[in-house]
Amino acid sequence: MRERDTSLTTDQKALAVNLDKYKFGTIVEIGAGQEVARRFFQVGAAAGTIAKTMSAYDMAVSDDIYGQVDRYVSRARVLQMLDKEFTQVVSRLSEVRPKNTTFFAYAATVTARSFKQKNECHGWVGIRLQLHPGAEPSDVILHVRMLDNDNAQQSDALGILGVNLIHGAFFHHQQPEWIVEGLADGLGPERIEVDLIHFSGPYFEEVENRLMNLHLVRSWLTRAVVFNPAGEVVVPGELFYRKPVMVMRGHFKPVTNVNEDMMAAGLKQFSQLAAVDDAQIVSLAEVTMNSLIHEDNVVDADFLARVDLLGSMGYTVMISDYLRYFRLRAYLRRYTQKPIGIVLSVRDFHYLFDEKYYEGLEGGILEAFGKLFPDNTYVYVYPSRPRGTDTSAEITLDNVQVPANLRHLLDFLKENNKMLSLIPLDDRHMHIDAVEVLAALRRGRGEWENDVPEAVARRIVERRLMGFDSE
């Protein structure tokens, strides 16, 4: 199988586009200089590629050119820019350029580091291009976070990213995974984060955008991607901004009645906090990347099935590579100072209190818990009862076993209301084990259907998800 050429520099990519006399278009950038255009000009031969460059910095000027918009750094604005610029370059030049010209428009609207404040540095970047002469255009849209500490470095990073996007969209459109991977060329996770990508148009009709966003995590372009209940990718900063978050961690293979009761019980107790407006709570089901990996590969159908099933229950879904709980909390803290609740089953309690998970941290488990509970963050622990036993066999936060040397730590967290017992709303489901449910559904229809929500059972059977009836 052919591999992507990772040796090309940013200048070599820009020159490759410039030397192709049939690629011609416009580059417009607002918010961090004209770094993408500069890259194409400085390598030479740009006259054969660039029809126009522009930066409409003034809001009144920008509105006059592109129309009104609620937010200037937004998906709506970058789409306005692409609409205007692509239509204009085609209408002005299609009659005078060679017939096999493929036109494009590149646009970016960003807020970079300010002299006055340490603002959130992010933006929307996109390209609209013909991938065949005369064809209807296709789009690739990104949301990016700039992580450098000064404006000049952020502008430089955006210039590299823009060249990578233009080059990738033209030369790798038949392998969209390469477009994703190529975005990081010449950069690195410490400079740019891409937390959303969307492909659309006639040449990307077969692209599954959820898989492309999963590929952002696999390619280290972001640590997490988020899907709304409809399965659409959303910008984490917009979703979580100043909202309380209740997150349920798990494999969800499949999502079961006990998961549903865990979240419902957690929301009931979480909403009683004084700082929580229950109308604002984001209910989040988080799946870690390691739970998606099978024999070093992510099974795409398995991933899509979990997102579909969780979305069908109304959950927002996050895929992350955060194994440690305190890193998940730190991620959410980027966007909100409201309370964060984490709900987990007592069956998974050992993940928190197994010291091997904290090897490499100078302060070990104490450092990890210090980072997990520095402010209004709470862990809610849902009980379990083995199938066929009575309440005397129930395992709860109060009787769960932890290593002897950590019992005082657990007591401290309980006494300070950092770890709290969850009271089930429906204790009939406490025996459910997702591993047993998965094994049963692979044998076909049966009693397992009573252990998952009705809509979930129906989808699994109708769509033959998760290996249904495969044994």
N, C-alpha and C positions, 0 to 999 in steps of 0.2 A: 504494500500500500504506500502511495506517495506521501511524503511528509512535508509539512510546511517549512519553508525556508526561513529560519530564524536569524540568519546572519545579516540581513539587510539593515542598514542604519536608517535613521529618519531621513537624512538627505538623499540616500539612494532610493528610498520609496518615493519621495517628492519628485526626484528626477525621472523616475520611471513613468510617473503620471505625466510630467511635462513633455517627455519625449514621445508620448503617444498622441499624435496630431489629431486624433478623432475624439479625444476627451476634452470637453470645453464647458466652462461654467463660471459660477459666481461664488465668492466667499464673503460672507457677512458675519461680523463678530461684535458682540456688545458685552462690555464689562471687564475685559482683561487685555486690552490692546488688540492688535491684529497679528497675533503670533502665527496662526496657521498660514495666512497669506504670506507673511514674511518668509516662512520656511520655503514656500514654492518660489518666491522671487529670488532668494539668495542662492539657490542651486543653479539658476540659469534656465533658459528656454521657457520661461513662464508665459511669454506672449502667446505661445501656442496652446495654452491651457486656461488662462484666466481672462474672462471677459470684464470682470469688475470686482473690486473689493470695497468694503464699506464698513463704517462703525457709526451707527446712529445712536450716540450716547445720550443726547438730550431727550427727555421723555416726550416733549411736545413734538420734536422732530420724528422720533420713533413712531409716535401715534399717527402722525400725518402720513407716514410711509406705509405702516402696516395695519393701522386701525387701533381702536381702543382695546384694552385688556385689563383684567382685574389685577394681575400680578405680572410684573415685567420679567421676572425670572421664573418661567413656568413652561409647561408643555404647550399650553395654548399659544404663548408668544412664539416659541420656536416653530410651531406649525404655521402660524401666520407668516413668519419670515420665509419659510420654505415655499409656501404657496405663492407669495408675491414674487420672490426671486426666480423660482423655476419657471413660472409662467412668463415672466418678463424676458428671461434669456432665450427661451424657445421662440416666443413671438417675434423678438427682434432679430434673431440670428438664424433661424431655421432655413430661411430662403437664401441666405448668402454664404452659409457654411457648407462644406461638402456633405452630400446626402447621407454618408455613413457616420456622421458625427453623433456621438452620444452626449447629451447635455446633462449637467448636474447643478445643484445648488447646495452649498454647505452653509449651515447657520449655527450660531452659538449665542446663548444669552446667559450670562453668569454673574454672580456676585463674588468678587475675589477679595483678598485681604484688604481692609481699609486702613487708611492712616489714623482714623479716629477711633476705631473699635475692633475688637477681636470677634468679628461676626462669623456666623456659619458660612463657610465658603463652598458654594455648590453651583450647579447650573445644568442647563439642558442643551444638548448638542445633537445635531442631526444632519443627515444627508438625504437628498432626494435626487435620484439619478435614473437615467435610462440605461438599461443593460443590453439594449439592442436598438439600433437606429430607428427612430420613429415610434418606439414602444411607449406604452403608458409607464409612468415612473414608479419606482419602488422606493421605500423609505427604510432607513435605519435610524432609530431615535434612542438616545442615551440620557440617563440622569447620572451626573458625576459629583463627587465630593473631592475638593482639592485639599490636600493634607500638608502641603509645604507651609512654612511659617511666614513667608513674605510674598508680596505681590509679584515681584519679578520672577521668583521661582514658580509660583502658581501659573503665571502667564506662559512661562517656558513649557511647563508640563502640559498645558492645554494645547500649545502648538504641536507638541509631539503627538498627543492623543488625536488631534484633528487630522494630521497627516496619516496616522495609522488607520483611522476610520475611512478616509477617502480611498487610500490605496487598497485596503481590505475589501471595501464594498465593490470596487471595480474588478479587482483581480481574483477575489476568492468568493464571489457571490454564490457559486455552486457548492461551496462548503462553508456554511455560515458559522460552524464551530471555529474555523480558522479566523473569521472576522473577529469573533470574541477573543480568541487567544492573542491575536495580533495587537489588540488595543493596548496591551501592557508593554509591548516592545519598546525598549529604551527608557522605561519608567520603572515601576515596581510598586508593591503594595503600600510602601511608605509615602508615596507621592500622590497617587490617584486611586480613588475607589469608584467603581461603576456598580451601582446597586439596582439598576434597571436597564434593560435593553428590549427594544421592540422592533420586529421586522414586519413589514407589510408591503403589499403591492404584488403585481403579477409574477415576479420572479421569486417571491418568497411565500407563495401561497401554501407550500407544503411544509413550511417551517413551523414547528411547535414552539411557541414563544416561551412556554413554561420550561421546556428543556434547555432553551438558550439561556434563560436566567439561572437555571441550575448550573449551567456550564460556567457562569460568572464565578460561582463559589468554587467549583473544581479548578478554575484557572487562577485562583487567588486574587481576582479582581475585587471581590468583596467577601465579607465573612458571613453574610446572611442575605437572603432575598425573601420577600413577603408577598403573599397572594391573598386577595380578598375572597370572600365566599364564592364569588362567581368564577374564581380561578384566574383572575386578571392580576398581573404584577402591579404592585403599588410602591410608591416611594416611602420608605420607612419614616423619614423625617416629617412627612406630611401626615401620615397615619397616627404616629405616636405623640405628636407635638402637644405637650402640656396635658396629656391624658393619663389617667391611671390605667395600668395594664395588669391583667390577670393571665398568666401564662401556664399552660399545662404541658409538661415535657413528657415525651413518650415515643414509642415506635409506631403505635397506631396501626398495627398489622394483624387484624383490622382494628378500627375504632369500635369499642364495645359499649354496652350499657353502663359498665362501671366507669368508663371515661366520661360519659355524659353526666353521670351523677357526681363524679368528682368535680367537674367544672361547675355544675349547678350549685353544689354545696359550697365550693370555694367562693363563687360570686356572692352567695348569700352572706357569708361571713365577711368577705372583703368589703362589701358595700356598707357595712356597719361602721367602718372607719370614718372619723369626722372629716378627713381630707378627701374622701372619695364621693364623687357624684356618680351614682350608678348609671345615669343616662350617658355618661362619658366613657365608661369602661370599655377598653378594647379586650375582647376575649380571644386569646391567642393560643393556638396549638402549635408547639414547636417540635420539629423532627431534626435530629442531628444527622450530619452527613454519614457518620460511621454506621448508623442504623440502616442506611440505604445501600451500603456497599456489600457486595457479594462476590467473593473471590476477586478482590481488587477492582471490581467494576460496579458502577451504579446501573441497576436494571431500570431502564427508562419506564417501562410499562408499570412496574411496581411503584415507582415514584409518582407517576400520574394518577394511579389508582388511589393512593393515599391522599393526594391533594383533592381529588374529586370527592372521595367519601367524607373527608373532614369538611370540605366546603358545603356539601349537601346538608350538613348539620348546622350550618350558619357560622362556622369558625373561620377566622382569619388564620392563615397557615404560614409559618416561618420555617424555612430550611436554613440551618446554620451549621457551622463547623465548631461550635462551642461545646466542648466536652465538659468543662468545669462551669459550675453554676455561677460563680462570681463573674466570669467573663460575659455570660448572658446578661446579668444585671448591669454590668458596665456598658454593654451595647445599648440597652434600653435607656440608660441614664444620659446618653448623648442627647436624647430628644425630649425627655420629660423629667421633671422633679416631683411629679405626683407619686403616690404610693405604687409600689410594684408588689404583686403577689405571685408566688410560685407554688403551684399545687402539684404534689406527687404522691404516689402510692407508697404505703409503708413497705410494699414488696421491693421498691427500688431504693429504700433508705440506705442500703449499704454503699451506694455510689457516693453519698455525701460523707460517710464516716469511715471510708477505707483510705488509710493514709497513703497507699501507693499511688492514688490518683493525684497526689500533690507533690510527688517527687519533682525536684527541679525548682520548687519555690523555696526561697531562702528561709521563710518562716513556716513552711510546711502547712499543715491543716489549720494552724492558728492564723497564718497570713490569709489563707483562702477564706476562712469565715469572717475575718476582719474586713475583707473586701466585699463579702456578700452582704453583710449586715451593718454598714456604716450609717445608714439613715433609714428612711421609712420603707424598708424591704421586709417582706414576711414570707415564710415558708409554711404552707398548710399541708398537713400530713393526713392522708385518707387511710382509714383502717382496712384490714383484710380479714377474711374468715375462710379457712379451708372448706372446700365443698363437703357437705354432709356432716358438719360439726355444729355444735351449739355456740351460744355467745361466750362460753367459758374459754373457747379456743381462739377468740378474736385477738388479733394483733393490732395494737394501737401505738400512738406516740408514747403513751405512758408505760408500755411494757415491752416495746421493741428492744432487742438485744444489740448493744454496741460494745466494742472492745472496752475492757475494764478501765484502761487508762483514759478513755474519752467520756466516761459516764458523767463526770463533773462538768465537762464542756456542754453536753446535752442538757444537763440540769440548768446550767446557766442560761442557755438559749431559751429554754421553756419558761424559766422564771421571769425573764425579761421580755416575754411575749414576742420573741423573734421566730420561734417555731410554735405552731399552734395546731391542736388536734382539729380535724374536720369531722363534723357530725354528718353522716350520710343522710340524704333526703329519702332515699329508698334503699334500705339495707338488704333487700333481696338479691342484690347484684354483687355483694362483696366477695363471693367465691370465684368470680369469673377470672380466668387466666387466658390472656390473649394467645399464648403459645398453644394451648389446648384448642382454642377456637380455630386457629389457623390450620392446625393438623386435621381437625374435623371437617372444615369446609373443603379441604382438598380431596376429601373422600366423597363429596357430593352433598346433597341436601340432608338436613337432619336437625338434631336438637340444638346445634350451634346457632341456628337462626333465632332462637329465643334469647341468646346472649348478646346480640347486637341490635341496634335500633332497626325498626322495620324497614325504613327507607334504605338503610345500609345493606341489609340482607337482600332486598330486592335488586339493588344495583349489582351486588356481587354475583348473584345468580344470572341476571339478564346479560351482564357484560362479561361474565366468566373471569372476574377479577381475582388476583392473588392466587392463581392456580386452582380456582374452584373446579372440583370434579376431575382433577388431573391424575388422581391415583386410583 
